[in-house]
Amino acid sequence: MKESVMESVRGGLIVSCQALPEEPLHSSFIMSRMAKAAKESGAVGIRANSIVDIQAIRDVVTLPTIGIIKKVYSESDVFITPTLKEVRQVCATGCEIVAMDATIHSRPNGENLQDIVGTIREEYPDTILMADTGSIEDVEFAIKLGFDIIGTTLYGYTTETEGCDVSMNDFAYLKEVLAITDLPVIAEGKIDTPEKAKRVMELGCLAVVSGGAITRPQEITRKFVAAIGSVNN
Ligand SMILES: CC(=O)N[C@H](C=O)[C@@H](O)[C@H](O)[C@H](O)COP(=O)(O)O
C-alpha cells in the first residue's frame, strides 16, 4: 500500500489547501473546492489541516492526502501534529500520509517523537509518516526515527531558520538534504512559482508541495500589490 501511494505522487504537485481560523478562506467547504480545483488541474495529492477539512476534502477528492492538525500548545513551539493525540486523530481519518513536526524542539506534555512514532507504527502500520523538518539535524533525527518521507516544510519557519528560503542559492539546503538520505524527499515551504517546483523535481525530490501561492489569495494579492507599489515609489 505504501509503495503504491509513493508511486502515485512521484513526480507530481501536491497542493496544500489550508486556511486557519484567522484567514479569509477559513472553511472546510472552501478547502474542499480548492482541492477539487487542484485535482482537476493535475495535482497528485492534497495537504490538509484539521479533521473537518480532511474529511470535507476526502469526500470530494480521491487523491492521496497528507493530513496534519495544527494545534498551538503554550509550552511548546511545535504546532504541526504536535502530540500523540493529534497524530492518532489524523491517522483515524484514513489519510495515506500523516505529517508531523519532526524538529528537535521539545513537544507538549513532555512527549517525545520516538515514542509517538513507535506507537503509531503499531497502531497504524500502513500509514506513511512524513517528517516536517527545518534543519539537517532534524533530518538526521527523522531518519533515525524511521520516518518514511522527509519534508522541508519548516525550513524558514523555525527560530533557527527565520528568514531562510529553501530556494536560496539554487536550493542549496535542499541539495544538502538530498545528499544525506535515500528516503523520499518532498520539497515544501515557499515553493511559490512553477519554475521553483520544476527545479526541485530536477534535483530529485519525490514530489513538491505548494500552498500559499495557489490557495491563499491574500498572499497572492500582497505580492501583486507590492510589485505594483514598487513602480510608483
Ligand atoms: C509553516 C507552516 O505552517 N506550513 C504549513 C504546513 O502544513 C502550511 O501552512 C504551508 O502552507 C505548507 O507547508 C506549504 O507551504 P507554502 O504555503 O509556503 O507553499
The ligand as a MOL file (V3000), in Angstrom:
LIG
                    3D

  0  0  0     0  0            999 V3000
M  V30 BEGIN CTAB
M  V30 COUNTS 19 18 0 0 0
M  V30 BEGIN ATOM
M  V30 1 C 4.9100 26.8020 8.3090 0
M  V30 2 C 3.5770 26.1390 8.1140 0
M  V30 3 O 2.6940 26.2250 8.9460 0
M  V30 4 N 3.4040 25.4110 6.9920 0
M  V30 5 C 2.1970 24.6890 6.7590 0
M  V30 6 C 2.4000 23.2510 6.7010 0
M  V30 7 O 1.4490 22.4990 6.5550 0
M  V30 8 C 1.3720 25.2610 5.6250 0
M  V30 9 O 0.7510 26.4390 6.1410 0
M  V30 10 C 2.0950 25.6330 4.3050 0
M  V30 11 O 1.1770 26.3620 3.5230 0
M  V30 12 C 2.5760 24.4240 3.5160 0
M  V30 13 O 3.6890 23.8590 4.1720 0
M  V30 14 C 3.0180 24.8220 2.0810 0
M  V30 15 O 3.9710 25.8550 2.1560 0
M  V30 16 P 3.7270 27.2110 1.2850 0
M  V30 17 O 2.3950 27.7820 1.6840 0
M  V30 18 O 4.8800 28.1430 1.6730 0
M  V30 19 O 3.7600 26.8130 -0.1890 0
M  V30 END ATOM
M  V30 BEGIN BOND
M  V30 1 1 1 2
M  V30 2 2 2 3
M  V30 3 1 2 4
M  V30 4 1 4 5
M  V30 5 1 5 6
M  V30 6 1 5 8
M  V30 7 2 6 7
M  V30 8 1 8 9
M  V30 9 1 8 10
M  V30 10 1 10 11
M  V30 11 1 10 12
M  V30 12 1 12 13
M  V30 13 1 12 14
M  V30 14 1 14 15
M  V30 15 1 15 16
M  V30 16 2 16 17
M  V30 17 1 16 18
M  V30 18 1 16 19
M  V30 END BOND
M  V30 END CTAB
M  END
